[in-house]
Amino acid sequence: RNTNMAEATVTDETLAPPGSDDVEGQRTFWVQQYKDTLARDPSLSSAVAAIHTLIDLIQHSEAKTLSELRADLTRVIAALTKSTESRITSVSSGSELFLRFITLKADYDKDFGECKRQLVESGKVFLRKAMQGRLKIAPKGVPFIRDGSIVLTHSRSRSVLAVLTAAAQANKRFTVYVTETQPDRSGIKMAKALQEAGIPVTVILDSAVGYMIEKVDLVLVGAEAIVESGGIVNTIGTYQMALIAKSANKPFYTAAESFKFVRLFPLNQADIPPPRETSMHGLPEGVGSLAPRMDYTPPSFITLLFTDLGILTPSAVSDELIKLYY
């Protein structure tokens, strides 16, 4: 992969230019830049694409002071977060960490032009670290996958894919079951990626997890966010998978980058900000529907977390989060 991608290119002239006085137009412009970055390289995580966009914003911003530039960044971060399916996403946590990292590195005694260049360089350093996260995670999970194992996963996670691919490259022989993952069927995309990596894979119904769990040796999932307690917020269905794994005495592992650590301490499902819901089709007239996109899995159901900071127990997450934010 070419990691020198911090120089995003502003190409769409049909939207308001970055220097426009139209604040709403600027928000629309930068959200579109974010979406274009993801479209150009689908292998990028949403957080990394957001960081690309923020670096580009710093380079093109017409702000005259650091406070104005910070206000520009804050507005765009809010717009990027709003454009995602949930307010608890790697976009919001990664962007918040990015903003904190670059402002801590800023030399406020320099003239603004030089300070701005320094912010861009600091941003590129943060971006490189974020992009290398999966490479650091992969080898940490490999020892937990033994020859002949059956691994159960849910939805599509690039970090999980990195771990499983590294295990296959280490000549581990194993099979993966992946849930279809309604309503977006992201498990089908995961199955295709695993197949392309030469890993035997079978897609199962979301409702078949309980049926299949006795055949499984371990569960490995990704995370959209890792909260202060060491629990995770992830694609709907993760919590029930963890419940079933716990009842069957199967280890439940999570693989995720540290930029997904968020300052949030939910106690139950009601404590996570409600994401957008997906409408259910084909229902009889007058019948309501409920199709949330995310759920919260408490730390008591998680065995270990594989991160670029190391292999963590859920109780160790709060200490690492303090180091990141404070």
N, C-alpha and C positions, 0 to 999 in steps of 0.2 A: 504494500500500500504506500502511496505517496503521502507522507505525513505533513508536507509543506503546503497545506491547503488553507492557511489562514487568510490568504488574499482572496476573499470572495469577490465576485464581479457583479456590479450593478448593471443590468442589461435591459430591464423592462422599462421603457420610456412612457408606457401608457399610464403608469401610476404616478402619483405625486413624487417629485424628486426629493431626496433626503433633506435638502436645504429649504424645502417649502415651509411657508408659515401655516399651512394646513395641517394641524396636529393629527386629525383623524386620517388624513391622507398619508401622513408619514407612518402611522401605525399600520395601515393597510399595505403600504409599500414594503415595510420590513417583515411583516408576516408572510407576504408573497415571496420575499427573498429567502426566508426560512424554508418555505415549502419547495422552492426551486432547488435549494441546496440538497434537500432530501431526495428530490426527484433525480438530480444528477448522480447521486451516489446512494442508492437504497441501503447499502451496508452500514451507513452512518447511523448512530443512535440519534434520537430526537434531541437529546441534550447537546451532543457534539455539533449538530446542525445549528442549534440555537447559539452556541458559542461562536461558531463561524459568523453568524449574522451579527452578533454584538460587536465582534472585532471590526467587521465591515462598517458598522454604524459609527464606531469611534473614528475610523479613518475618514468618513464622509461628513461627520457632524459639523455644523457651523457654529457650535457652542463656543463662547468666548471665555468661559470660566469652567473650572472643575465642577462647580455646583450645577451649572447649566448642563454640562455633559452628563453628570450623574442623573439629573432629572430626565434627560433624553433616554438614557439606558433603562431607568426605572419604568418609564412609560412603555417602552418597547417590550421589556420583560413581561409586564402585565398583559400586553396584547398577545405575546407569544403563548403565555400560559392559558389565556382565555381561548386561544384557538385550538387547544388540545382537548381531549375527552374528559379530563379531570384536572382540578386545580392542584391535586397532589400528583405531580409528575416529575420525571427527571428533568424536564425543561425548567420548571420553577426552582427546584433544588440546585441543579447545575448552574443556572444563571445567577442565583443568589450567591453561590460559592465563587463563581467567576468574578462578580462585582466586588465581593469582599477581597478576593486575592489581589486584583489589580489596584484597588484603592489603597491597600496596605503597602503595596510596593511603590506607590507614587512618591516622587520627591517634590514636595510642595514649594520648595525654595527655587526651583527652576522656572523659567518662563513657560507659559502655557503650551506653546508649540512643542517645546522639548518634552514637557510633561506628558503631552498627548502621545508623542512617539514612544515614550517609555511605557505608557499604558498599553499600547498596541503590542510591544515586545513582551510585556508581562502576560498579556492575553494569549499570545502565541505559545508561551511556556506552559500556561495552564491548559491550553488546547492539546498540546503534545502529550501531557500527562493524562488527560482525559481519554485520548485516543489509544493510549497504551494500556489502559485499564484491563481490557479483556485479555491481552497477552500475559499480564501478570496473574490474572485469575485462573486461566486454563490449567497450568501445572499444579495448582493447589488442590483441584478437585480430582485429578487423575488417580491418586492412590486410593481413593474411596470407591473406585469402580474396579471390581475384581473380574477376572476371567470367568465367563459364564453368567455374568450378572444380567438381570432384567431391570432396566431403569424406566421409571414412569415419569413423564414430564407433562407440562400443561402449557398451552398457548405457544407463542414464539418468543424465545429469548436468545439474543445474540451471545450473551455470556454463557448460557447453558450450552449452546451450540459449540462455543469455543472449547469448553471443558470436554464435551463428548468427542469432538474432533481430535483434540489432543490425546484423549484416551485411545482412540482408534489408531492414531499415528504411533502410539507407544505399543502397538500390537496387542492391545486388550481386545478380547472377543466378548462382545455383549450385544444385547438386543434392546431396543427402545420401544416403549409404548407411549404414544402421544395422544392426548384427548383431541377430539375434533375442535373443541373450544367455540361453542356458539356464544354470541350471535355472529362474530366476525370470522369464524372458522380459521383463526390464525394458526391453529394446530396443523391444518393442511399445509400451510406454508412452511412450518417447521419440519413436517414430514418430508417435504420436497428437498429442503436443505440438507437434512440428514441422509436422504437417499443419494444426493449428489456427492456427499462426503464418503459414500461407500459403507454407511452404517445401516444394518438391518433395522427396519422400522415398521411398526403396525399402528394404524390409526384406530382408536376406540371411541365409542360414544362417551360423552360427558357423564351420562347416567350409568356407565358400566365400570366406574372406578372401584366401587365396592365389590363388584363381581370379580375384577381382575387383581385386586390388591394382594391376595394370597399367593399369586405367582410372582409378585414383584419383590426385588431385593432392596431397592431404595427409591426414594422420590427426589427429584432434582428440578427445581423451578427457578425462574428469574424473579425480579421484583421491579415494580414501577417506583417504589419508594421504600426505604428502610427507616423506620421511625425510632424515636429515642429509646423506647423500651426494648428494642431489638426485634420487634414484630415487623411485618411487611404489609404493604399495600400492593396488590397485584390484580391481574385479570380475574374477573368473577369466576368462581369455581375453585380458586386456590385454597380458600378456607375449608371448604368441605373435603377437599383432597387431603388437607392436613389433618382434619378430624378423623378421617378414615385411616390414614397412615398411623396415627397415634393409637387408635383402637386395635390395629393389627400389629402394633409394635414394630413398625418399619421406620427407619431413619428418614427424616425429612430435611433436605439440604436446600439452601438458597445460594445462587450465584449472582452477584450484582456489583457494579462499580461504586466507589465511595462517593461519587458526586450525586448519588441517589439518597444519601443520608439527609433526612429532613428534621427540622426542629418541630416535632409534633408528637404528642403523647396521647393517642386515642385509647380509650378503655373498651370500646365496643364499636359495632358497625355504624352506629348513629354519630360517632365522633369524627368520622372522616367526611370532609366536604362532599356533598353529593355530586357525582359526575353526571355527564349527560347520559340519558337513558336511550336505549334503542327501541324503536317501536316494533311490536310483534305483528306479523302479517297473518292474514287468513283467519282472524278471530271472528266469532259471530258478532253481529251488530249489538252494541250496548255492553259488551264484555270488556272490562278493563284489562290493562296489561302492566306488568312490572318487569323491567329488564335492565337492572343496573349493570354497569361495566366493570366496576372494581369492588373488591372486598378486602377486609382487614384480617390478617392471620396473627393472633397473639404470639408472643415469644415462647410460651410454654409448649407450643407445637413444633417449634423449630429446633433441630438438632445442632446444626452449625451453619455459619454463613461464610461462603468463599468470596473474598473481596480482594481488591488490589492492595489493601492495607494488611492483609494476612487472613488466616483462618480464625474467625471470631465466634465466640459463643454469643448468644443474644444479650447476655448481661454485660458484655464488653463493648457493645455498640455505643452506649452513652458516653464512655470515656473517649472513644475515638471521635465522636461527634463534637465533643467539647474542644478537642484539639483542632478540628477542622474549622469551627466557627469562632473560636475564641483564642 
